[in-house]
Every structure is written in structure tokens, then in C-alpha cells.
Amino acid sequence: MTDLKYLSRLAKEYPNQRAAKAELINLRAILALPKGTEYFLSDLHGEDEAFIHMLKSGSGTIKRRIDERFEKLLSEKEREELASLIYDAPHEIARKKAALEDFDGWCATSIYRLVEIMKVVSSKYSRSRVRRRLPKYMGYAIDELLHSHDEENRMHYYSEIINSIMEIGSGEEFIIDLAETIWRLAIDQLHIIGDVFDRGAHPDRIMDFLMQFHDVDFQWGNHDVVWMGAATGNWACITNLLRMNISYNNFDMLEVGYGINLRPLASFAEKVYGDDPCKAFWPHILDKNIYDAIDDELAAKMHKAIAIMQFKCEGSVIRKHPEYHLEKRLLLDKIDFEKSTVTVEGVEYPLRDTNLPTLDPADPYALTPEEEDVLNALEASFLNSEKLQAHIKFLYSHGALYSISNGNLLYHGCMPIDENGDFKEVEINDTKLKGKRLMDYLDDQVRKAYFSPDKSEEIGRSGDLMWFLWLGPDSPLFGKEKMTTFERLFIEDKAAHKEPTRPYYKHINERWMAEKILIEFNLDPNSARILNGHVPVKIKNGESPIKGGGLLYVIDGGISKAYQKTTGIAGYTLIYNSRGMMLAEHKPYQPIKEDGTQEFFSPAMTIVYTLPERKSIIDTDSGKRLAEQVEDLIELIKAFKEGLIKEEY
């Protein structure tokens, strides 16, 4: 009866045998097409321009397609200009318009060339799927040009389409539509393996861009989850992300992008630290603010003020949650105010900054009334930021702590394991779990913390778990013994700044460890791979992104400018197509120069895994879903034949 009810609903869409058979033929044909190309990136850290360029360039694959198609017809310079047109059509059009006498002729030629590249990148898709990716108003014209085959009887027809486009003054917008469609077709599915936020200037623009992308998912990183906690109003999370972003001078993003009102914090910091130069808190300037240019001295004072509030708020959470095992991070009560020293894990260090007017030696974790006022105002800003809450909800709806996609395991940080390589039992909410069960439980609890917080608890407590995932030693998103923020700010000795990694990072160099993780998640080590981010791969020091005997790829190569001196490159893209996997190793992104030109560097491509047989859509997750639809249609046709469901025409 249940099946018949379902088939009756299906018959609303396919009301007779002919309609059902037509769709069945279509689906079976789609299942025979090659698998679409998946792109994997991690640790974007607010680098919006570099990240968007990576997507629009197909991480180098679009230039390769141009070379393959036009190597014998166009010079290298012409091929590079065609690539630039696809990467940034509005800018390239403006440059050509200013430089060329026959701009219309250039437009017409460019349209022909772009159509040829679109034919190449769309060859894996059905015509119906390509049509769904076409722009709303020019889709018909593009579709006609896309399926031209130099037929003599239709050449005048195709020429007239382009002539009409030019005569009505639509050449520029048509080129822009073509360029955007090309790079969108080049990427079938996009996976962001954590850390959209922090350090770089504009994670808000990255999120705006991804919310318009056709198929994207996230595996949350610790920098993402601390923002997710801040969106619940959690003070420990709010103070952490503000400290980071103030320290990187990201005021445009905070105040203009997300509408976070920092005036109460600025006023408080100016009042408390008016004569304090706060040199240890000077901002790291990677990008300049355009709309909210706060001077460095005030930024340093704000940084110090929010850092002290952070340590106080964290102390409150640590004492509430002994199961987090973070008692060693209670450092404010280890300050000797008379000696101007602090004792960290039994070692006494001199403080390099002793002006701490808001700390009460008798109760150093107590917030002053003025600090509480600031935090209440900041919490209100986070809770009422429409854009921030929309971005966080998108992270939830399109994200998870881990994902299994087309037989591969995706997660940002690590698996909690012990020195022997066994999955470590972690206690959360009086529940002890390990391995896959721990990951599933944490995913569930993070969702409940945002969507179903316990209203009987004090404000913001629901985000405590996200704060633990941000920096807890047993957090699968962190993977270090400790986060030494206090030490880096207040202790000169760099030995105190070290953050030892957990056993995971030692064991993932071994194949048996990668196999053990894959088996834990019910995956076959003979075919599955682990895709991981979080820890930058130091290529310049000889490190390899390939771990676990070829079963695990760490794809954090330093998109963030803050890491590029450490890694020696500017990020990775892992590309998984129907034939195997490639790693694209990127050079630093170059912004537009004063003369209007822009230099693009093609990444170095390395094949890291070749499939034994070319993979078709039927072999993918989406193929399994389509195969189920085929079976449903077969049952519907049978029901029509047996008279169980009435056909309509």
C-alpha cells in the first residue's frame, strides 16, 4: 500500500507509460556518462580573491583545455588572454575596450572562441544538465551555438545569432555569461574541507560567493566552528574570533561585512589602555581596510582588551567542564603580580606586559562590570547580524563534521587516537565515545547547540561545545595539546609558544593507520582515500601532502598569505575526475596592477591516483540515487500496465 501511494505521487510527474519510459531512457543514458569533476579545497582563511580565482580558473584545468583546443591556432599570448577573459571577464573586457579600435570585432572573435571551450568543458554532461547551468536570458542563444557543428545549412543561422548579439549591443554581457558558464561547468561538485574563516580579510565574501554556487558542501574546521559558536552568543567563542580578526586588522569584514558594532569595545579599550602602547598586541596587516581604517594603536588596545576578556571567559568554561581536560590552560590565577611572572605547567616566566588593570588578583577570572557591558553589546551584534546568521545556517545545511563522498572520507582536522594508534575514547556530556561514533555524536550535538539550545541554561552556554572543538586537545578539529594564545602574547620565550601535535599526526604517515580509519567508516582501503586539511604542508622543507602510504592527502598548502612563508606555495586543489586524482600546487595570487594588467600563474599538476577503470556516473553517489529512480520508474510502468494506477494523457 505504501509503495502504491508513492507510485501514485510519482505518476503526478509521469502520468502515463510514455512519459515514464522517456524519463527512464534519459536517466539510463545519464548513468553512462563520465563522472563529473570534483574539486577539494581547504583552509581558505578569508582569502576571497585567491579562492575565487582558483575556482574561475578551474585550478589550472581551463588553461589546459584552451591549450589543447587552440595550441595550433593561437599564440601563447592569445591563449593566455582567452584564459584571462574566462577568469575575470569584466576586467578583461574593460582593458580591451580601452586599448582596441575594433572592439566589436574582438568581441565577436572572443564569442566564437569561448563557445569552443564551452563545448569541451560541457562534453561530460547531458544537454538538459548543461541547459540548467546556462544564464537565464541568454541561455537559448548559448545552447544553439554550443551545439553547432559547422553544418553548411545552418552556418548562416549561427552567424546571425552572433551578428544580432553585436548589433543590439549585448556583446559584453554575452561574453560575461559565456565565461561564467565555462568555469561553472568545469566544476561539477565543490568540497570545502574546513576553515573558511579568520586571518584573511573577507570570509564574508567567500560565503556570499558559495551561497550562489551550484553544488558545494563543507567539512567544518575549527575556525568555522568557533564562528558557529559565536553565532549562538557564546562569549568564549566571540572573544576568540574577535581577538584573531582584530589582530589581523579585519575591521571591514567585522563592521561592514557582518555589522558587528565594535564601538563599545573601542571605547572601553581607549579608556583602560589610554597610555599603554600595547606593543605585544600590534596588528598583523595582510590587507588594508577600505571603509573602517582603525589606526594601529587603537587596534592594539582593542586586541589587548578582548584578549583579557577571552581568558576570563575561557576560565569560566573550563571550570564548568572538567571533562574538557583543560585545567592546565587556567593561567590568569598563575600570575604573580608582585614578581611580574606567570607559571605555566611548572615553569615560571617573566611577563612581557604587566599592565593588567582589569585583573583582580583575588579573582582574576571575574569580569568587571564594564567588560560585561561590552560583551553584552557584542553578543547582541552577533545574534542580530542577519548576514552572519544566514552564513552560519548555510554552513549547517551544507556542512558536517565529516562527509563520505563517492567513496572518499573527508574531514578537516584529525581522528582522536592514542600513542598506539587506537581510537581514543573522549567524554562529552557524560558520554564516552570514540571513532566514527564520536564524530557522529559531535555532529549531532553541534547542530542541537545552534538549533535547539537548552533555554533553561545561562545565555551562551549552548556554544561551549563549539569552543571545546575550537581548541580542545581531544577535539577532532584541533589535534594539538594546547593553543598557546596567552603565551604568545605575554611570554617572550618562544619555547613556551610551542603547540605539540597529537598522536594522529605521527601515525598518519603509516598506511596501516589510514586503512584503520577507512575501515572504521565502512570504506574499502583498496579504493577509498582520506582528504584532510588543517595543518599546512611545508613543501619548502621537503614535506609531502601524500600520507598514509598514498591513502591520505593533506590539502592545506597555504592559501592564506599568513602561511605562505611557511609552506613555500599558495595552496592546493585536489581534483577528482573520471580518470583519477590530481593535485594542483598553486603560486601566490597576483592582484590587478596599476597599469590594469594582471599576471596569472598556472599551478603545477601532479597525478596522485589513477583509477583502474574510468568512472561513470553510475559509480557515484548521485548515480546510485539515479539508479533508484530508474527502479521506481520501472515499478511505475508495471503499475500502469497492470491497471493499478490510471494513465492520464
C-alpha positions in Angstrom: 0.0 0.0 0.0 2.9 2.4 0.9 4.6 1.6 -2.4 1.4 2.2 -4.3 0.9 5.6 -2.6 4.4 6.6 -3.6 3.9 5.4 -7.2 0.7 7.4 -7.3 2.6 10.5 -6.3 5.3 9.7 -8.9 2.5 9.4 -11.5 1.7 13.1 -11.0 5.1 13.9 -12.6 5.0 11.0 -15.2 1.2 10.5 -15.8 1.5 7.7 -18.4 3.8 4.9 -19.7 5.3 7.1 -22.5 6.3 9.8 -20.0 7.8 7.3 -17.6 9.6 5.4 -20.4 11.1 8.7 -21.8 12.5 9.6 -18.4 13.8 6.1 -17.9 15.7 6.3 -21.2 17.1 9.7 -20.2 18.3 8.5 -16.7 19.9 5.4 -18.1 21.8 7.5 -20.7 23.0 9.9 -17.9 24.3 7.0 -15.9 26.6 6.0 -18.8 28.3 9.5 -18.9 31.7 10.0 -17.3 31.7 11.1 -13.6 31.8 14.8 -13.1 34.8 16.6 -11.8 35.0 17.3 -8.0 37.2 20.0 -6.5 38.5 19.9 -3.0 40.0 22.9 -1.2 40.7 23.6 2.4 41.8 26.4 4.8 40.6 29.3 2.7 41.0 31.6 5.7 39.3 34.6 4.2 41.4 34.9 1.1 38.4 35.7 -1.2 40.3 36.9 -4.3 42.7 34.0 -4.4 40.0 31.4 -3.8 37.6 32.8 -6.3 40.4 32.9 -8.9 41.1 29.3 -8.2 37.5 28.4 -9.0 37.2 30.6 -12.0 40.4 29.2 -13.5 39.4 25.6 -12.7 42.7 25.5 -10.7 44.6 25.5 -14.0 42.4 23.0 -15.9 40.7 25.7 -18.0 44.0 26.9 -19.4 44.9 23.3 -20.2 41.7 22.9 -22.1 42.5 26.1 -24.0 45.9 24.9 -24.9 44.5 21.5 -26.1 41.9 23.1 -28.3 43.9 26.1 -29.7 47.6 25.2 -29.4 48.0 25.1 -33.2 45.6 28.0 -33.9 46.5 30.7 -31.3 49.8 32.0 -30.0 50.6 31.5 -26.3 49.8 35.2 -25.6 46.4 34.8 -27.3 45.7 31.7 -25.3 46.7 33.4 -22.0 44.4 36.3 -22.9 41.5 33.9 -23.6 42.1 32.3 -20.2 42.2 35.8 -18.5 38.8 36.5 -20.2 37.3 33.5 -18.6 38.8 34.2 -15.1 37.7 37.8 -15.0 35.6 38.8 -17.9 34.5 42.3 -16.8 38.1 43.4 -16.1 39.5 41.9 -19.4 36.6 43.5 -21.4 37.3 46.9 -19.9 41.0 46.6 -20.7 40.4 45.6 -24.3 37.7 48.3 -24.8 40.3 50.9 -23.8 43.0 49.5 -26.0 41.4 48.3 -29.2 40.0 50.2 -32.2 37.9 47.3 -33.4 36.4 46.3 -30.1 33.3 44.8 -31.7 35.5 42.6 -33.9 37.3 41.4 -30.8 34.0 40.6 -29.1 32.7 38.5 -32.0 36.0 36.6 -32.2 36.0 36.0 -28.4 32.5 34.7 -28.6 33.5 32.0 -31.1 36.5 31.0 -29.1 34.5 30.9 -25.8 31.9 28.7 -27.4 34.6 26.2 -28.5 35.9 26.0 -24.9 32.4 25.6 -23.6 31.9 22.6 -25.9 35.0 21.0 -24.3 34.0 21.5 -20.7 30.4 20.5 -21.2 31.1 17.3 -23.0 30.6 15.2 -19.9 27.1 16.4 -19.3 23.7 15.8 -20.7 22.2 18.6 -22.7 19.5 19.0 -20.1 22.1 19.5 -17.3 24.0 22.0 -19.4 20.9 24.0 -20.0 20.3 24.2 -16.2 23.7 25.9 -15.8 23.1 28.4 -18.6 22.2 32.0 -17.7 18.6 32.9 -17.6 18.2 35.3 -20.5 21.0 34.3 -23.0 20.6 30.6 -22.4 18.8 29.9 -25.7 21.4 31.6 -27.8 24.3 29.9 -26.0 22.6 26.5 -26.3 22.2 26.9 -30.1 25.8 28.0 -30.5 27.0 25.2 -28.2 25.5 22.5 -30.4 26.6 23.9 -33.8 28.7 21.6 -35.9 29.7 23.7 -38.8 26.7 22.4 -40.8 26.6 24.2 -44.1 22.8 24.6 -43.9 23.0 26.3 -40.5 26.1 28.4 -40.7 24.2 31.5 -41.7 21.9 30.8 -38.7 24.8 30.7 -36.3 26.5 33.7 -37.8 23.2 35.7 -37.5 23.0 34.9 -33.8 26.4 36.4 -33.2 25.7 39.4 -35.5 22.5 40.1 -33.7 24.2 40.0 -30.3 26.7 42.5 -31.5 24.2 44.8 -33.3 21.9 45.2 -30.2 25.0 46.0 -28.0 24.9 42.8 -26.0 28.4 41.5 -26.8 29.9 42.4 -23.5 27.2 40.8 -21.3 27.1 37.8 -23.6 30.9 37.3 -23.2 30.5 37.6 -19.4 27.7 35.0 -19.4 29.8 32.6 -21.5 32.9 33.0 -19.3 30.9 32.4 -16.1 29.2 29.3 -17.6 32.5 27.8 -18.6 34.1 27.9 -15.2 30.8 26.7 -13.6 30.7 23.7 -16.0 34.3 22.9 -15.2 33.5 22.2 -11.6 30.7 19.6 -11.0 31.0 19.5 -7.3 32.9 21.6 -4.8 34.1 20.4 -1.3 35.5 22.9 1.2 37.4 20.8 3.8 37.2 23.4 6.6 38.3 26.8 7.7 36.6 29.4 5.6 37.1 32.0 8.3 39.8 34.0 10.1 43.2 35.6 9.2 42.3 36.7 5.7 40.2 39.8 5.1 36.9 38.6 3.6 35.4 35.2 4.6 32.1 37.0 4.3 32.7 37.4 0.5 33.6 33.8 0.2 30.4 32.7 1.9 28.4 35.1 -0.3 30.0 33.5 -3.4 29.5 29.9 -2.2 25.8 30.5 -1.4 25.3 31.1 -5.1 27.4 28.1 -6.2 25.5 25.2 -7.8 26.9 22.3 -5.7 29.0 22.8 -2.6 29.5 21.1 0.8 31.6 21.8 3.9 33.5 19.8 6.3 33.7 22.1 9.3 37.1 23.3 10.5 37.9 24.6 14.0 37.9 28.2 12.6 34.4 27.6 11.3 33.1 26.0 14.4 34.2 28.9 16.6 32.1 31.2 14.4 29.2 28.8 14.7 29.6 29.0 18.5 29.8 32.8 18.4 26.5 32.8 16.4 24.9 31.2 19.5 26.1 34.2 21.6 28.8 32.2 23.4 31.3 34.7 24.9 34.3 32.4 24.8 33.8 31.9 21.1 33.0 35.6 20.4 36.1 36.8 22.2 38.3 34.3 20.4 37.3 35.2 16.9 37.3 38.9 17.6 40.8 38.7 19.1 42.0 36.8 15.9 40.4 39.2 13.5 41.4 42.4 15.3 44.9 41.0 15.4 44.8 40.7 11.6 43.2 44.1 11.1 39.9 42.7 9.6 37.7 45.6 10.6 36.0 46.0 7.2 34.8 42.4 7.4 33.6 42.6 11.1 31.9 46.0 11.0 30.9 46.5 7.3 30.6 42.9 6.2 28.8 41.5 9.3 27.7 44.7 11.0 29.4 43.8 14.3 29.4 47.0 16.4 32.9 47.4 17.8 32.4 50.9 19.2 31.8 49.7 22.8 35.0 47.7 22.7 37.0 50.5 21.1 35.7 53.0 23.8 36.5 50.6 26.6 40.0 49.8 25.2 40.8 53.5 24.8 39.7 54.3 28.3 41.5 51.4 30.0 44.7 51.4 28.0 44.9 55.1 27.0 48.6 55.5 27.8 49.6 51.8 27.2 51.4 51.3 23.8 50.3 47.6 23.8 53.3 46.7 21.6 52.8 43.0 22.0 49.3 43.4 20.6 50.2 45.3 17.4 48.1 44.0 14.4 49.5 41.8 11.6 48.4 43.7 8.5 47.9 41.4 5.5 45.2 43.6 3.9 44.3 47.2 4.3 40.8 48.3 5.4 38.9 50.5 2.9 35.8 51.5 4.9 36.9 51.1 8.5 40.5 52.2 8.8 41.2 51.9 12.5 44.7 53.1 13.4 47.2 50.5 14.6 47.5 51.9 18.1 43.8 51.7 18.8 43.6 48.2 17.2 46.4 47.1 19.6 44.4 48.4 22.6 41.3 46.6 21.3 43.3 43.4 20.8 44.6 43.5 24.4 41.2 44.3 25.9 39.4 41.5 24.1 42.3 39.0 24.8 41.9 39.6 28.6 38.2 39.1 28.3 38.8 35.9 26.3 41.0 34.4 29.0 38.4 35.3 31.6 35.5 33.8 29.6 37.6 30.7 28.8 38.3 30.2 32.5 34.6 30.2 33.3 34.0 27.5 30.6 37.0 25.3 31.8 35.7 25.3 35.4 32.2 24.4 34.2 33.5 21.5 32.1 36.2 19.3 33.8 35.6 16.7 31.1 37.3 19.0 28.6 40.6 18.4 30.5 41.8 22.0 30.0 42.7 22.9 33.6 46.3 23.5 32.5 45.0 26.4 30.5 43.9 28.3 33.6 46.7 30.8 33.6 45.4 34.1 35.0 45.5 32.7 38.5 49.1 31.6 37.9 50.2 35.2 37.6 52.4 36.6 40.4 51.6 40.3 40.4 54.5 41.2 42.7 57.1 39.4 40.7 55.5 40.1 37.3 55.8 36.4 36.4 53.4 33.7 35.3 53.9 29.9 35.9 52.9 27.7 33.0 53.0 23.9 33.7 55.5 24.3 36.5 57.8 26.8 34.7 58.0 30.4 35.8 58.3 33.0 33.0 58.6 36.8 33.2 55.6 38.7 31.8 56.5 41.0 28.9 53.4 43.1 29.6 52.4 43.8 33.2 49.8 46.5 32.8 46.7 44.4 33.7 44.3 46.9 35.3 41.1 44.8 34.7 42.5 41.7 36.6 41.7 41.3 40.2 44.4 39.2 41.9 41.8 37.8 44.3 39.6 36.6 41.5 41.3 37.1 38.1 38.6 35.4 36.1 35.9 37.8 37.2 34.7 40.2 34.5 34.4 43.8 35.5 31.0 45.5 35.1 32.4 47.4 32.1 33.7 44.2 30.5 30.3 42.6 30.9 28.6 45.6 29.3 31.0 45.3 26.3 30.3 41.6 26.0 26.6 42.0 26.2 26.7 44.5 23.4 28.9 42.3 21.3 26.7 39.3 21.9 23.7 41.3 20.7 25.6 42.2 17.5 26.4 38.6 16.7 22.9 37.3 17.5 21.3 40.1 15.3 23.6 40.1 12.4 21.4 38.9 9.5 24.3 38.1 7.2 26.3 36.2 9.8 23.3 34.1 10.8 22.5 33.4 7.2 26.1 32.3 6.6 26.1 30.1 9.7 22.8 28.4 8.7 24.3 27.7 5.3 27.3 26.1 6.9 24.9 23.9 8.8 22.6 23.0 5.9 25.5 22.3 3.6 28.1 21.0 6.1 29.0 18.3 8.5 31.9 17.3 10.9 32.9 14.8 8.2 31.5 13.5 4.9 31.7 10.4 2.8 31.6 11.4 -0.9 31.9 9.0 -3.8 33.8 6.5 -1.6 36.2 9.0 -0.1 36.3 10.2 3.6 36.5 14.0 4.1 37.3 15.7 7.4 39.2 18.8 8.4 41.4 18.0 11.4 42.1 14.6 12.7 40.8 11.5 14.4 41.4 11.3 18.2 43.8 8.4 18.7 46.3 7.4 21.3 50.0 6.7 21.1 49.4 3.1 20.0 47.2 4.3 17.1 43.9 3.1 18.7 40.9 5.3 18.6 40.8 7.3 21.8 37.7 7.5 24.0 36.5 11.1 24.5 34.0 12.2 27.1 31.4 14.7 26.1 28.2 15.4 28.1 28.8 12.4 30.3 29.0 10.2 27.2 32.2 8.4 26.3 32.7 7.6 22.6 35.4 7.0 20.0 36.0 6.7 16.3 33.0 7.1 14.0 30.5 7.1 16.8 32.3 10.1 18.4 32.2 12.0 15.1 28.5 11.3 14.6 27.7 12.3 18.2 29.6 15.5 18.0 28.0 16.4 14.7 24.6 15.9 16.3 25.4 17.9 19.4 26.8 20.9 17.4 23.5 21.1 15.4 21.5 20.9 18.6 23.7 23.6 20.2 22.6 26.1 17.5 19.1 25.0 16.6 17.8 23.5 19.9 19.8 25.2 22.7 18.6 24.4 26.3 16.7 27.6 27.2 17.0 26.8 30.9 20.8 27.2 30.8 22.5 30.6 31.1 22.9 32.6 27.9 25.5 31.3 25.5 26.2 28.0 27.3 25.0 26.1 24.2 28.1 27.2 22.4 30.6 25.7 24.9 30.9 22.6 22.8 32.0 24.6 19.8 34.6 26.4 21.9 35.9 22.9 23.0 36.0 21.8 19.4 38.0 25.0 18.6 40.9 24.3 20.9 40.4 21.2 23.0 43.2 18.6 23.0 40.7 15.8 22.2 38.9 17.8 19.6 38.9 16.2 16.1 39.1 19.7 14.7 42.2 20.8 16.6 44.7 18.0 17.1 47.2 19.8 19.3 48.0 19.6 23.0 47.1 23.2 23.6 46.5 26.6 22.0 49.2 28.9 23.4 47.5 32.2 22.8 48.3 33.5 26.3 52.0 32.5 26.0 52.4 34.1 22.6 51.0 37.4 23.9 52.6 37.6 27.3 55.8 35.5 27.3 58.9 36.3 25.3 60.4 32.8 25.5 59.4 31.1 22.2 59.8 27.7 23.8 56.5 28.5 25.6 54.7 29.1 22.4 55.0 25.6 21.0 51.8 23.6 20.4 52.7 19.9 20.3 50.5 17.9 17.9 48.5 14.8 19.0 49.5 11.2 18.0 47.3 11.3 14.8 50.0 13.4 13.1 52.7 10.9 13.8 50.7 7.8 12.8 49.1 9.2 9.5 52.5 8.7 7.8 51.8 5.0 8.0 49.5 3.1 5.7 48.0 0.9 8.4 46.7 3.9 10.2 44.9 5.3 7.1 43.5 1.8 6.5 42.2 1.6 10.0 40.4 4.9 9.7 38.8 4.0 6.4 37.6 0.7 7.8 36.2 2.4 10.8 34.0 4.5 8.4 33.0 1.3 6.4 35.1 2.2 3.4 37.4 0.0 1.3 41.1 0.9 1.6 41.7 -0.6 -1.8 39.7 2.2 -3.4 38.9 4.9 -0.9 41.0 7.9 0.1 41.1 10.3 3.0 41.1 14.0 2.2 42.3 16.1 5.1 43.1 19.8 5.8 44.1 21.9 8.8 47.9 21.6 9.1 49.8 23.4 6.3 52.2 21.2 4.4 55.7 22.7 4.4 56.7 22.0 0.9 59.8 24.1 1.1 61.0 21.8 4.0 60.5 18.7 1.9 57.2 17.7 3.3 54.7 15.8 1.1 50.9 16.2 1.1 50.6 12.5 0.4 50.4 10.5 3.6 49.3 7.0 4.8 51.1 5.1 2.0 49.1 7.1 -0.6 45.7 6.7 1.1 45.6 10.2 2.7 46.1 13.6 1.2 46.6 16.8 3.3 45.5 19.6 1.0 46.3 22.6 3.2 49.1 24.3 1.1 48.7 27.8 2.4 46.1 29.7 0.5 46.3 32.2 3.4 49.0 34.8 3.0 49.8 34.2 6.7 51.1 30.7 5.9 52.9 31.1 2.6 56.3 31.8 4.1 55.8 28.5 6.0 54.6 26.4 3.1 56.5 27.9 0.2 53.4 27.7 -2.0 49.9 29.3 -2.0 47.6 26.4 -1.6 46.4 23.1 -3.1 43.4 22.0 -5.1 42.7 18.3 -5.3 40.9 17.5 -8.5 39.0 14.2 -8.8 37.7 13.4 -12.3 36.6 10.3 -14.1 40.1 9.0 -14.5 41.7 9.7 -11.1 43.0 12.4 -8.8 45.4 15.3 -9.4 47.0 17.8 -7.0 47.3 21.4 -8.3 50.0 23.2 -6.4 49.4 27.0 -6.6 51.6 30.0 -6.7 50.6 33.2 -4.9 47.7 35.1 -6.4 48.6 38.4 -8.1 46.1 41.3 -7.8 45.5 43.7 -10.7 48.4 46.0 -11.3 48.2 49.8 -11.6 48.5 49.6 -15.4 45.4 47.4 -15.5 47.3 44.1 -16.3 47.2 41.0 -14.2 49.5 38.1 -14.1 48.2 34.6 -13.6 50.4 31.6 -12.9 49.3 28.1 -13.9 49.7 25.6 -11.0 51.9 22.6 -11.1 49.8 19.5 -11.7 50.7 16.1 -10.2 48.7 12.9 -10.8 48.4 11.2 -7.4 45.9 8.4 -8.2 44.9 6.8 -11.4 41.6 4.8 -11.4 41.9 1.2 -12.7 38.8 2.0 -15.0 37.2 5.2 -16.0 34.5 6.1 -13.5 30.9 6.7 -14.8 28.1 8.5 -13.1 26.6 5.1 -12.3 29.6 4.5 -10.0 29.0 7.7 -7.9 26.7 8.7 -5.1 24.4 10.6 -7.4 24.4 7.6 -9.8 23.1 5.4 -7.0 20.3 7.9 -6.5 19.5 8.0 -10.2 19.6 4.2 -10.3 16.9 4.1 -7.6 14.8 6.5 -9.7 15.2 4.1 -12.6 13.9 1.2 -10.5 11.0 3.4 -9.3 10.1 4.2 -12.9 10.2 0.5 -13.8 7.7 -0.1 -11.0 5.5 2.7 -12.1 5.4 1.4 -15.7 4.5 -2.0 -14.3 1.7 -0.4 -12.2 0.3 1.3 -15.3 0.4 -2.0 -17.3 -1.5 -3.8 -14.5 -4.1 -1.1 -14.2 -3.2 -0.3 -10.6 -2.7 3.3 -11.5 -4.8 5.1 -14.1 -2.8 6.7 -17.0 -3.6 10.2 -18.0 -2.8 11.9 -21.3 
